[in-house]
């Protein structure tokens, strides 16, 4: 794949966010490995305080719901952006530094998974997500359980979720995921933005929007949770 083609693929997989004030990252789905064991995603943006572009890249072991060794990278670039620029170049620059691990993990940027659910901009997130996979006929109910503790200027939060899958024949299977014991400082809320199913049709990836506790303009980052379907 040529460098020009690679940049075109990355740009095509971007999850656009509304142009509002604040440090709001843009999520990028970078695809799965052929066996769906690994998933790669990134995010980029511009720091509201410094105006500097930043980028983050993550390689996830979908079976363990955890990062690969050396599978996380982040850089803030000492560059000045012109009006209208969004810092996308930071993602491309960081990607070049992670190519060896990308190749070892056999990430296919043309295999981003199949979209099952999306929360459109401006919509209020429901307490329980209910949607149908029109390819298989299965119905999904995803319930997110959040815990947020605030003490003066400090915010600590966690979450877990349950997934109920009703097959076309009426059989129901349930699975729990996430880790409520992981306390994340500085995160005041979680929203499920997208849910995709991996090419193996057995692995779900929940794309989570993290709303950060920050004075002044809002700040948004992303993370993912992976779960194997029963």
RAFENNOR-V615898 format. One record per backbone hydrogen bond with DSSP energy under -0.5 kcal/mol. NH is the residue of the N-H (numbers start at 1). CO is the residue of the C=O. If there is no record, write none. Layout:
nh | co
NH | CO
NH | CO
This chain:
nh | co
6 | 2
7 | 3
8 | 4
9 | 5
10 | 6
11 | 7
12 | 8
13 | 9
13 | 10
14 | 11
15 | 27
16 | 14
20 | 18
23 | 218
24 | 22
25 | 23
25 | 220
26 | 44
27 | 15
28 | 42
29 | 13
30 | 28
30 | 40
31 | 40
32 | 108
32 | 111
33 | 38
34 | 106
36 | 33
39 | 60
40 | 31
41 | 58
42 | 28
43 | 56
44 | 26
45 | 54
47 | 52
51 | 47
54 | 45
55 | 75
56 | 43
57 | 73
58 | 41
59 | 71
60 | 39
61 | 66
62 | 37
62 | 60
63 | 37
65 | 61
66 | 61
68 | 59
71 | 68
73 | 57
75 | 55
77 | 53
77 | 75
79 | 77
81 | 51
81 | 79
85 | 82
90 | 87
91 | 87
91 | 88
92 | 88
93 | 89
94 | 90
95 | 91
96 | 92
97 | 93
97 | 94
98 | 94
98 | 95
99 | 96
101 | 98
102 | 98
103 | 99
104 | 100
105 | 101
106 | 102
106 | 103
107 | 102
108 | 32
109 | 107
111 | 108
114 | 197
116 | 195
117 | 195
119 | 193
120 | 118
123 | 120
129 | 142
130 | 128
131 | 140
133 | 138
134 | 132
137 | 133
139 | 166
140 | 131
141 | 164
142 | 129
143 | 141
143 | 162
144 | 127
144 | 142
145 | 160
146 | 144
147 | 158
149 | 156
151 | 154
154 | 151
156 | 149
157 | 184
158 | 147
160 | 145
161 | 177
162 | 143
163 | 175
164 | 141
165 | 163
165 | 173
166 | 139
166 | 164
167 | 165
167 | 171
170 | 167
173 | 165
175 | 163
177 | 161
179 | 159
182 | 179
183 | 181
184 | 157
184 | 182
185 | 183
186 | 155
187 | 184
188 | 186
188 | 211
189 | 211
191 | 209
193 | 191
193 | 207
194 | 207
195 | 117
196 | 205
197 | 114
198 | 203
201 | 198
204 | 202
204 | 227
205 | 196
206 | 225
207 | 194
207 | 205
208 | 206
208 | 223
209 | 191
210 | 208
210 | 221
211 | 189
211 | 209
212 | 210
212 | 219
213 | 186
214 | 212
219 | 212
220 | 23
221 | 210
223 | 208
225 | 206
227 | 204
229 | 202
